[in-house]
Each structure stands twice: as structure tokens, then as C-alpha cells.
Amino acid sequence: MKTLSNISILLCILLLCTPPDAKTQEVSQWLDLGLYGGQFQTVAVDPFDNSIVFAGSYLGGGLFKSTDYGAVWKTVPGFRDTEVYEIAFDQHHQGTLWIAHNQYVSASRDYGETWQVFNFAEQESRFCYSVTVDPHDLT
């Protein structure tokens, strides 16, 4: 019983001697990239250059592009706060990719610098959830 009492006294002394503004340093395992992404729905790696990666988010930042294997990401202009459901690269044409987002399908032939938008689903109040490129279509 005397040992328990001595331990209690020692703990009280330690607590009283600790300065009230002493802060514990938090160690984080996460690195903040400074982008709001939301829930990522799709990721696609360029078949010609695997350092180029596109990622699309649902309920978030839209479409993102990395040119250094995913180390640094940038938002793709025109897709901010857009629900991106799927990304497909054309296996036969370098730099060409297709994006299914909301009621649209968009195509780029220059790695996402410019886009052509197809809005056939909007007229029928439908959404485009997927897109794929026919591997046998060489045109």
C-alpha cells in the first residue's frame, strides 16, 4: 500500500511540474497536396508514357493530371467540381483520352489541353457513367 501511495505522489509531482503550455508534437503520416479531391472514381495511366496519370473524382475536385508518376497533381481546367466517372486512353493515338462526366463525354487529343464535348445524354436527362475505346478501331 505504501508503494501505491508513493507512485501516486510521484505522478502528482510530475503533473504539477509540467508547464501548462507544453504541447506534444504531432507526427503526421499524411502529406497535404493542397488539392481537394473528394472520392476518386477512376485512374488511368497513359499507355505511351506511364509518367502521365489522370484521376477523376466524384463529389470533389473533378479531373486531375500528373506528369511525374503521381508525385504532383494539378486540376485540369474546365473540370473543377465535375463528377468524373471514367477515363479511357486511346491505345492507338498518343495523347488521346476520353472522359465520362455528368451528362457528357469529352475527348482530348493533346493530353487534356483542349477538349471536344459531346452532350448527347443531356437531351434525354441521362448520365454518362462509363466510356471505353474500341481496341480494334484504328481511325
GILIN-V728670 format. One record per residue. RES is the residue in one small letter. SS is DSSP state (H for helix, E for strand, L for the rest). PSI is psi as a letter, one per 40 degrees, with the letter a starting at -180 (* if undefined). D_LAST is the distance of its C-alpha to the last C-alpha in whole Angstrom. Layout:
BEGIN
((RES:SS:PSI:D_LAST) (RES:SS:PSI:D_LAST))
END
This chain:
BEGIN
((m:L:d:88) (k:H:d:89) (t:H:d:85) (l:H:d:83) (s:H:d:85) (n:H:d:85) (i:H:d:81) (s:H:d:81) (i:H:d:83) (l:H:d:81) (l:H:d:78) (c:H:d:79) (i:H:d:80) (l:H:d:77) (l:H:d:75) (l:H:d:78) (c:H:e:77) (t:L:h:74) (p:L:i:73) (p:L:d:72) (d:L:e:69) (a:L:h:67) (k:L:i:64) (t:L:i:62) (q:L:h:59) (e:L:h:55) (v:L:h:53) (s:L:h:49) (q:L:e:47) (w:L:i:44) (l:L:h:42) (d:L:h:42) (l:L:e:38) (g:L:e:39) (l:L:i:36) (y:L:h:37) (g:L:d:34) (g:L:a:35) (q:E:h:34) (f:E:h:31) (q:E:d:28) (t:E:i:25) (v:E:h:25) (a:E:h:21) (v:E:h:21) (d:L:h:19) (p:L:e:17) (f:L:d:17) (d:L:g:21) (n:L:e:23) (s:L:e:25) (i:L:h:23) (v:E:h:24) (f:E:i:23) (a:E:h:26) (g:E:h:26) (s:E:i:30) (y:E:h:31) (l:L:f:34) (g:L:b:34) (g:L:e:32) (g:L:b:29) (l:E:h:26) (f:E:i:27) (k:E:h:26) (s:E:h:27) (t:L:e:26) (d:L:f:29) (y:L:f:29) (g:L:e:30) (a:L:d:33) (v:L:h:33) (w:L:i:31) (k:E:i:30) (t:E:i:29) (v:L:h:26) (p:L:i:27) (g:L:e:27) (f:L:e:27) (r:L:h:31) (d:L:f:32) (t:L:i:29) (e:L:h:29) (v:E:h:25) (y:E:d:25) (e:E:i:22) (i:E:h:19) (a:E:h:16) (f:E:i:14) (d:L:h:10) (q:L:e:11) (h:L:e:9) (h:L:h:9) (q:L:h:13) (g:L:e:14) (t:L:h:12) (l:E:i:14) (w:E:i:15) (i:E:h:18) (a:E:h:20) (h:E:h:24) (n:L:b:26) (q:L:f:25) (y:E:i:22) (v:E:h:18) (s:E:i:17) (a:E:i:14) (s:E:h:15) (r:L:e:13) (d:L:f:16) (y:L:f:18) (g:L:e:19) (e:L:d:21) (t:L:i:20) (w:L:i:18) (q:E:h:17) (v:E:h:19) (f:E:h:18) (n:L:f:22) (f:L:d:22) (a:L:d:24) (e:H:d:27) (q:H:d:28) (e:H:e:28) (s:L:f:30) (r:L:i:28) (f:L:i:26) (c:L:h:23) (y:L:e:24) (s:L:i:21) (v:L:i:17) (t:L:i:15) (v:L:h:11) (d:L:h:10) (p:L:e:10) (h:L:e:9) (d:L:h:6) (l:L:e:4) (t:L:*:0))
END
